[in-house]
C-alpha cells in the first residue's frame, strides 16, 4: 500500500460553480472586465481575465457554465423597505 502525503492546508478549495462568460464587469476602482468567475459557498472566490484561467479550481463536483454570449453585471440590492 502506498502512503499518500497529508493534504496541504494551503491547497485551494475547489469551486462549486465556474462561469466562463463573454464579459463579467467589475465595479472595483480599476473597472476591470473578466471572462471567468468562481463561486464557492455563495461567495465569489476568484475572477480571471482568461476564460480558462480558473480551471485549476474545477473538480468533479464543480458545475461549469460555458456561456460566451453571457454578460454579468454587479447587482445592487436596496434593503430599505
PEKA-V842195 format. One record per residue. OMEGA is omega in radians with two decimals (none if undefined). NEAR is the number of other ideal C-beta (glycine too) atoms within 12 Angstrom. Layout:
# PEKA-V842195
omega: (OMEGA & OMEGA)
near: (NEAR & NEAR)
This chain:
# PEKA-V842195
omega: (-3.12 & 3.05 & 3.11 & 3.10 & 3.10 & 3.12 & -3.14 & 3.07 & -3.13 & 3.13 & -3.12 & 3.02 & -3.12 & -3.13 & 3.00 & -3.08 & 2.98 & 3.11 & 3.02 & -3.02 & 3.08 & -3.14 & 3.05 & -3.05 & 3.13 & 3.05 & 3.08 & -3.04 & -3.08 & 3.06 & -3.13 & 3.05 & -3.08 & 3.10 & 3.11 & 3.12 & 3.11 & -3.10 & 3.07 & 3.13 & 3.11 & 3.11 & 3.00 & -3.11 & 3.13 & 3.01 & 3.13 & 3.05 & 3.09 & -3.08 & 3.10 & -3.09 & -3.14 & -3.11 & 3.10 & 3.11 & -3.12 & 3.07 & -3.09 & -3.13 & -3.14 & 3.03 & -3.14 & 3.11 & 3.06 & -3.08 & -3.07 & 3.11 & -3.08 & 3.01 & 3.13 & -3.14 & 3.06 & 3.14 & 3.02 & -3.11 & 3.12 & -3.09 & 3.09 & 3.13 & none)
near: (3 & 4 & 5 & 7 & 7 & 8 & 9 & 9 & 7 & 7 & 12 & 17 & 22 & 24 & 33 & 23 & 28 & 36 & 33 & 33 & 28 & 18 & 24 & 36 & 21 & 20 & 15 & 13 & 6 & 10 & 12 & 17 & 23 & 33 & 29 & 37 & 38 & 35 & 27 & 23 & 12 & 9 & 13 & 26 & 23 & 27 & 30 & 27 & 20 & 16 & 26 & 18 & 20 & 33 & 20 & 20 & 30 & 28 & 20 & 8 & 14 & 23 & 19 & 26 & 23 & 18 & 20 & 16 & 11 & 20 & 16 & 25 & 15 & 18 & 9 & 8 & 6 & 6 & 5 & 5 & 3)
